Amino acid sequence: MQQPETVTTFRPSRRQVIALGIGALAVASIPFVRGRRRRLVRRTIPVMGTLAEIGVVHSDEYYSQQAMDAAFAELRLIDRLMTRFDERSEVGLANGTAATDGVPVSERTAHVLGEALAWAEVTHGRFDPCLGNVVRLWDVGNRSAPPAERDVHRLAGRGLYRGLDLSRSGGRPTVRFTDRDAALDLGGIAKGYGVDRAVQVLREWGIEHGLVNVGGDLYAMGLAEDGEPWTAGVRSPHDPDQLTDRIELSDAAVATSGDYLQYFQHGGEKYHHLIDPTTGAPWQSAVHSVTVRADRCITADAAATAAFGLGRGEAQGLISRRSSDATIVSAA
């Protein structure tokens, strides 16, 4: 059953943490009065396999709702294009037939694939957008035991992103697979792109202050109700009720990759959803959460995925090869 949209107007106290940070983040703000009272109006919908929340600071609640309608429509469009769970999406069509014939895709999907390939190249495959068959094999949301070792080994260390060909045919971007084991999974980058597009839509509506959060990938626009930067709290991977860090944000994005939200346990071991492409299995690491700040959420999302499992210094060196504005702000 689909979850209903919710509409709430908030006047939080200084000590209150607003749960705009679904997953790994939480965002705090306080109200203020300047001319007509500006309020944080927020809504939540299910989209992109998670919950998306948008909050707008504005004096006109009706106008805020219209702007959020447009931003949510953009998120839904991106979901329809890029989900791997629907064979009718562009990603679904590519996964179905791109190994035998070119599949035309939209400029939006081509942009995300281009960014994904750039991250794959610069990280030597730590970020790999073609792990769809590996992710499907592990299926951590439904499994209770690891898959057979022979199946894991067959997909390990393949550099599957090299089997993705993104070109143009007849004036349109086209996807082909040169490796039959390559399959798209844009879970490490599409949500960040969706956040950026929703922010752009809000700006086209004249919104200057607000928040867009899709499953923990978050962009803070302008300032909170008190005229100060937003404060994002990073949840502890060991105790989700606690915060490990607080980050001030204004016109900036943050994204977190963590191993503590999607996993199953078997034989005393935890198997989570973040895959090490070299082993074809979940990362084994003493680091359980990494948070990246960047100018764009697509950058923060991909960087956090690529950096997971590394120490803070090594992670920063890795992501700096691709983006000078991406910064590790928390690792635990």
N, C-alpha and C positions, 0 to 999 in steps of 0.2 A: 504494500500500500504506500503510495507516495506521501511524503511528509508535506504538510501544508506550509505555505509561506506564513511568516509571522511579521507583524509590524509593531514596533515598540518605540516610544519616545523616552529618552533617558535624561535624568538629572542626577548623575552619580556624585557621591561625596568624594573628597580628596583621597580617602583611603580605599575607595572601592576600585576593584579591578574588573573591567568590562570584558566578558568572554568573547571578544572579537577574535581572539587567537585560537580558533579551533585547531586542535592538534597540539602544536608545539609552542604557540605564542599566546600571549594575553596582552591587552592594550588598556592603559589607564588614561583617564582624562577627567576634567572637572568643568562645570558649567560657568559661564559668565554672562553678564548683561552689558551690551554695548549697543545703544539705540534700540531697535527691535530685538527682542531676545532671540539669540541663535541657539538652536538645540541640536543635539545629535539624534538623528532619526535613523534607525537601522532596520534592515530586513534580512531574513535568512531563507535560502532555498536549497534544495538538493540539486547538485549539478556537478559534472565532471567527476563522478564517483565519490563525491564528498559533500560537505556542506559549504556553501559560499555565503558570506555575509558582506553587506555593504552598509556603511554608515556615512551619512552626509550631515555636515554642520551647516545649517542654513536657517534663515528666519521664516521661510515659507515652506511649511511641511508638504503641502500639495505639490509644489514645484519639485521638492526633494524626491517625492514618490515617483513623479514622472521621469526624472533623471535616472533614478535607480531602475525603473522599468527598462529604459534603454540600455543601461549597463548590463542588467541581467540577460537581456535579449542577446547581447554580444557574447556573453559567456555560454549561453545555450547553443549559439551557432558554432562556436569553437568546439564545444563538446560533440555536436553532431558531426563535425568534420573529422575530429582527431581521436575519438574513442576507439579503442581496439576491441571493445565488447559488442560492437554492432557491425555486422558484415556489410551493412549498407553505407557506413561512413567511408570517407576517403582512405583512412588508415585500414579499415576493414576490407575495402575493395583491393587495396594494394596487397595486403596480406593474403588475399584469396587468389590473385591472378598475376601479380607483378613478376613472378618467377618465369612466366611464360609469355607475357605481353606487357607493353607499357601501359600504365594507368594514369590518366590525366588527374591532376589535383589543382586545387585553388591556389591563388597567390598566398593566402594565409598559411595553408599547410606547407607550401613550398618554402616560405620564410622560416617556419619553425624547423623544417628538415635541414635547411641550409645552416641555421644556427647550431643544430644538433651535430651535424657533420663537422663543423668547425671545432666544436668542443671535443668531439671524438678524436680528431687529428691531433690537436694540441695536447691532449691528455694521454695519447697513445692507447686509446680504447678504454680507459677507466670509465669514461662516459661513453656509453654505446647505445644508440637509439634503436638498435636492431636485435635486442634481446627478447623479443616477444615470445619466441618458442621456449626460451629458458624460463621466463617468468611464468608462462603457462604450465611448464613442467612442474615447477615448485608449487604454484597455486596455494600460497600460504593461507589464504582465507578459508580454504576448504580441506586442506590436508591435515592429517594427524600423524603422518610418518614421512620421512624423506623418500624421494623417488629412487629408483634403482641406480646404483653407481654407474653402470654402463651407459645409461641414458644421460646422466649428468656429464660423464667424461666425454661423450661424443660432441657435446656443445661447448666444452670448456676451451678457453684460449684460442678461439677461432678468429677474433677480430671481425666479427660479423658485420660491423658497420662498413667494412670495405666492400661488402656485397651489395651496398645500396648505391644505385646510380640515379642521380637527380639531374635531369636535363630538360630541354624544351623540345616539343614536337608540335608542329602546327600552331606555333605561337603560345602554347600552354605548357606549364610545368608538367613533367611526366616522371613517374617513378618506375624503376625497374630493379629487380633483384638479380644479381649475377651469382648469388649463392642461395641455393634452395632452402637452406636452414635460416636465412635471414628473415625476420618478421618485425614489423615496427611495434615499438612500445614507447610512447612519448610521455610516459608518466613522470619522467624526471625533468620535463621542460615545458610541456603544454599548459600546465596550470599557471606557471609564471607568465607565459605569454598571455593567457586569458586575463590575468590580473592587469597587465599592462594595457590591454585593449579596453577593459572596463574602465580603467582610469582615464584613458583617452576619450572615451565616450562621455564620462562625467565632465571632463574639461570642455568638451564641445558644447555641453549644456551650461557652461559658465560656472560650474562648481569648482571652488578653490580649496576647500577644506573637507577632508573626509578620509575614509579608510575602505580598502577593498581587500578582503581576505578569502582565499580559496584553499581550504584545507591546510592552513598554516603558511601558505605563501601570501605575503602581505605587503601592500604599498600604503604608506601614509602620505596623504596629500595635505600640504600646507600645515596648519596649526590646529591644535585641539581647542575646545571651547574657551579655555582660559587665555588663549593667545600664545601659549607656550608649545614647544614641540610635543608630539605624541610620545608616550613611553610604552615600549613593548617589553614585556617580560618573557624570558625564555624558560619554558617549563623544564624541570629536572627530569632526566630520563630514568632516574631511580625512584622518584616520587612525584607524580604528575600534579600533586597538590602544592608543590613547592616550586619556587623560581630560582634558577641558578644565576641569571643575569638580567639586568634591565638596560634597555637601549633606547636612547632618544632619537626620534625620527621626524624629519620634515622633508617632504618631497624626496623620499627614498624608500627602498624596498628591503625586506629581509625574507629569507627562506631557511627552513631547517630540514635537514635529513636526519632521521632517528630510527633506531631499530626496536623501539619499545611500543609501537602502536599496532603494527601488523605482523603477527608471528604465530607459530604454533610451537609446542614443546613436545619432545620425544626423547626418551632415554636420558633424561636429565639435561638435554641440550635445547637451546632456543634457536629456532630457524625463522629468520625474519625475511622481509620482502626486498631488502637491498642486496643486489646480486653483484658478486665479484666476477667480472667477465673472464678472468684468467682461470678460475676454478669452476665456473658454472654453478656456483653454490653461494649461499648468503655469506657476506663478509664476516670474517672472524677478526674482531678488533676489540681493543680495550677502550676505544672511543665509541660511545653509544649515541652521540648527538653532535652535530656541527651546524652552526648558524652563520649565514653569510649575509652581509649588507652590500648593496650595490645600487647604482642609479636606476636600473631597470629590474623588474622582478624576473624576467626570463633569464637574465644573467645570474641573479641570486639563486634561482631554482637549479639551473644546470651546474653552477659552481658548487652548491651544497651537495649535489649528487656525486659529482666528480671527486670532491674532497673527503667524502665519508671514508672512515677507516684509517686516515692518516693523522699523524701528530700535527699540532697546530702550525708549526713552522714549515713543515714539508707541504702541508695543505695550502698554505698561503703562497708558497713558491709555485705550486702547480697552477692555481687558478690565476695568478698574476700573468702567466704566459698568454692567457687569452684576454683578460680584462683587467686594466689597471685600476678600475674603480671598485672591484670586488674585494671585500675584506672579511676575513674570519673574525667574527666578533664574539663567538662563544664556542667552546668545545668541551664536552664532558663525557 
